[in-house]
Amino acid sequence: MAESFRQNSLTPHVLTILSWLLLLLAFVSDTHASPIARTDVAPDLAAHYWKRVTPVVVTSETGDNTSVINPTNNQPIAQGPGTDGGGTDFSLPAIIWLAFVFVTGIPLALAGVRLYRVTTGLGIGLALTLCVWAAFVNTVSADGLSDIVLTVIGMGGFLVGFICGVLDFGRWAGILLIGFLGGLSVGIRVVLLRPGLLIPTYIVNWLVLVPFMLIGIFSVLLKQRLGIISCCAAIGSFLVALGVDLILEKQSGWSFALRFMFDRNNSHFLAIVHKGYDPSLMTQIILGASIGAIPILAFAQHKIFKGPFRRKPTDTEFETASFVGSDSEDPSMGSMTELKKPPPPPPPRMSRMQLLKSRFSLS
């Protein structure tokens, strides 16, 4: 009955829906609330400010003063650095993110199909980190939160999601989010390969990502083992390659590409949107190489780990389950079955002559 209850529980589906709603919330075009209260705009202008209009950049004749104007009310928009928690060079937030992408990416790339509960935990944890990070960077003011605070918030979201994925009720949510993130990771790299994104119109690039995400989700639903292997290889290669690019290009490479893709906060317009996306040759090579590594990593996992994604109980677990009566019709009589078994027969007794012959035999 307990197993039936777990299978019929709505909790995994609720977790999945909530995760996707958080992700969509980060890009909603008419948001009137945010995690951080605005202090740089008047209350009567707040509703106009939160509409995702395209700001106007005004530069003085001498070129030493640049301001951003909201065209709906002709009011200036305060601008922030747009670092989005990534830090600068090898500062503390940058080192934390660098360690994070390697610690989560390497296990998924090399043994995602074997880790089972760790994999589902990583699926929910990474999805929640992405949602929380995108929601905050799109709604903070020009000087709302420091990089270290944004980093801690992202890590906290990951910890909560990872715990949920490790527990049994989060298994299906973790599997679905592995498929979702696997497709998303491939689509993002395809879109970022070209300077200025794959398609000049920004919103169309997100429409390009939809087929990739659907393929990832349906792959884990229709062919679970093959889908998990492919999506884990995709996510793992994405994270490891991101770490390599962070070492080589720091915050101006792949890190800036993700901010350009996810951050449309008007307070970061000068630092991100107006600056434009023009990846270096090294970043483009890393992006392409990470895509090419996906089939290699997937094939390696397929050959090394033969079993299904959800492993069968070990002998010790089976014996424990039998002892507590989980497989018997009457749980209260599970342990009595073993007690009713007759003891093994004693070994046959040997006569004195046979005993002497066995002791002094030369053979």
N, C-alpha and C positions, 0 to 999 in steps of 0.2 A: 504493500500500500504506500509506503514511503517513497519507493522508486516511482510509482505512478504519479504521486503528488508532485515530485520534482519535475517529471516530464511534462505535466500539464500546467505547470506554474506559468503565470504570465510575466514573472519578474524579468527573465532575459529579454523578452520583447519590449518591455517598458524601458529597460536600460538602453537598448539599442535606439528606440525612438527618441529618448531624452538626449542621447549623444548627438544624433543627427539634428535635433532641434537647436541644440547649442551651437552647432556649426553653422546652421542657416541664420541664427540670430546675429552672428558676427557680420553678416553681409546684408542684413535687411536695410532697405533704402529709406525707411521712414521711422527710425527708432526715436523714441521720446524719453528713454531712460538709459542709464549707464551704470557700470560698477563704480565710477568715480564722479562725484558731483562737479559740475562745471563752475568755474569761478571767473572765467575770462570773458563771459558774454552776459548781457543783461537778460533777465527772465523773459521779457516780452519778445526777445529775439531768439530764444532757445529753440522754439519750434522750427523756425526758418533755418537755423544753423544746422540742425541735425539732418536735414534733407541733403542727400548726397549730390549736391550740385557741383559743377566744375568751377573752382575758384579762378579768379583773374589775377595774374601776376603783374604788378606795376613796378617798374624800375625807374629811378630818377634819371635825369639827363646825364648826370656825372657817373652813374652806374654804381654809386657807393651805398645806395639805399634801395632795398627791394621789399615790397610789401605784398600781401595776398589779400584780395578783396572778395567778399561774398557778394555775387552779383544780385542776389535776391533782396538785399537790404543795403548794399554799398557800405558795409561795415568791414573794417580790417579783421583778419583772422590771425590770432597769435600763433606763431610757429615754434615747434620744438625740434629737437635733434633727430627724432625718428629712429633711435637705436633699438627700440622695441625689446629691451631686456638682453640684447646680445653683447653689450659692453663694447669696449674698444681694444684692439690688439689682443693681448693676452691678460686682460684684467680678470678679476675674480668671476664675474658672470660669464665671460667668454670661456674660461677654463671649466666651469661647471657644465655648460652646454656641450663643450668638447668631450668631456668625460661621459656625459649622458648619452650622446649619440653612439659612442663606441660600446658602452656597456649594454645598451639595448639592441644595437644593430648587429654586432658580431654573433650573439647567440641565435638570432632569427636567421641570419644569412647562412650559418653553418649547420644548425640543428633545430630549426623551428618545428619541423614535423615530429621530432622526438621529445620535445620538452613538455608538451601537452598543457598542463595547467599554467606553467610559466608563460607559454605562448599566448594563451587566452588572456592572462593577466597583462601581458605587454600590449595586446590588442586594445583592450579597454583603456589602459593607462595612456598609451600614445594618442588615442583618439580624444580622450578627455584633456590631455595636455594641449593638443592642437586647438580644441574648442575654446578652452579657457584663455589661452594666449591670444588667439584671434579676437575674442570678445573684448579683452582688455585693451589691446593695442589700437583697436578701432574706436574706442570710446574715451580714452584718457585725454586730458587737456594737454596743452603745450608743455607744462611742467608738472604733470600729475603724479607720476610714480618714477622712482629711480630704477635703474636696470637690475639691481640686486633684488628689489622687491618683486618686480615682474618675474624674475627667475625663480624666486622662492614660491610664488603663486603657481607657476607652471609645474614645478617639481611636486608641490602639494597636490595638484590635480592628478598628476601621474600616480602618486602613491595611493590615493583613494581609488582610482580606476584599477590599478594593479591588484589591490586587495580584493576588489569585487570580482575580477577575472579569475583569480586563483580559487575562489570559493565555487562550489558546485553550481549555485544558482546563476552564476555569471558565465557559464560555459558557452551557451549558445550566443549570447551577446558578444563574447570575445571572438568566437568563430566568424560571425557576420562582420564584425568590425575589422578583423584581419583581412577579409575579402575586400571590404570597402577601402581600407588604407592601401592594400596592395594595388588595386586599380588606380587609386588617386596618386600614388607615388610614381607610377609609370606615366600617367597623363601629365603630371606637373613637369616631369623632366622633358617630355616631348614639347610642351608649350614653352619651356625656358630655353630650349636649344637656340632659338633665333633671337637676335637683338630686338628689343621692343616687343617681345612675346611673339608667339607663332602667328597670331592674327592681330592686325593693328587695333581693331576695336576691342577694348579690354573685356567687356562682358561676354563676348563671343568665345573667348578662351575658356571661360568656365563652362560654357555649353559643350566645348570639345572634351572637357574632362568627364562629362556625364557617361558616355559610352564606356570609358575605361572603368569607372566605378561600378557600373552595372555588370560588366564582364567579371570583375573581381568578386562581386557578391554572388552571382549565379554560379561561378566556378566552385566556390566552397559549398554551395547548396546541392549541386548536381553531382559533382565528383569531389567529395570532401578531401581525400588524401591528395589528389593531384592539385586541387585548388589551394589547399593549405601550403603545400610545398612551393608552388609558384608564387603565391602572395607573400610568404615569409621571405623567399629569396628576393622579391622585389622590394619589400620594406627594408630588409637588412642591407641590401646593396645601396639603397637610397641613403640610409643613415651613415653607413661607413664612408661612402663617397662624400657626404656632407662634412664629416669630420676631417677627411683629407683636405678638402677645399678650405675649411676653416684654418687649417695649419698653414696652407700655402698662400691663400688669398685673404685670409682674415675676414673682416666684415664687409669687404667690397666685392666679394664674389657670389657664391651660392647663397650666403646669408642675406645679402642685399636682394637677390633674386626672389627669395621667399617673402621678404618684406614688401617688395614691389607687387608680388602676386596677392598677398593677403591684406596688406595694410592700405586702406583708403581713407584713413583719418585725415580730415582737412587740416588739422594741426601739424601734420607731417607732410603737407603737400610739397613744400619747397625741397625738403630733404629726400623725398622718395619719388613722387609722381613727376614733379617738374624736372628733377634730375634725369629721369629716364633710365631705362634698363639697357645697358650695353656691356654684356659679359666679356671678360677677357678670353683669349684663346685657351688658356689653361682651364678655366671653368667649363668651357664648351667641351673640351676633351674629357674632363672628369665626368660631365653629364653623360656624354655618349658612351664612355667606358662602363659606367655604372649600369646603363641599360643593357649593354652587351654581356655583362656579368650575370644577368638574371638567369638565362637558360643554363649557364655553366653551374651556378650554385644550385639550381633546382635539380639538375641531373645528378649532381653529387649527392644531394640529400636523398634522392630516389634510390640510388645504388647503395648507399651506406646504411640507411634505415629502412628496413623492409616491412616493418609492422604498420598497422593502421595508426591514425593520429591518436585515437583514444585507445590506450593500451589495455590489454586484458589484466585482471587481477593477478598478482604474483602468487606463488604457492603459499607463502606465509599469510597473505591476505585471505586466500581461499580457506586455509585451515582455521583462521580466526573466525571467518564468517560461518563455517560449519559448526564451530564450537558454540557460538552464540545462537545458532539455529536460524540464520537468515535464509537458508535454502530449504528448510523443512516446512511441512504444512502446519505444524503446531510449534510456534517459537519456544514455548515453555518446555518442550520435550527435546530441543535440539541437542543439548549436552548429554541426555540420558542415552542417546543412541550409541555413543561411543562406549558408555559404561556397560551396556548389555552384550557387547561382543565377547565371545569366549576367549579365555587366555590361550596363547599358543601351546601346543603339546610339548611336554618335556622331552629332551633328547633320550634315545634308547640307552639303557644301562648295558655296560660291557662286563663280561665275566672276567674272573681273575686271570684265566689263561690268556684271553684276548688282550688284557691289559699288559701282561708280561711280554707277549709277543710284540706289541706295539712299541714298548719301551726299548727292547733289546734288538729290534729288527735293524738290519744293516741297510735296508733300502731307504 
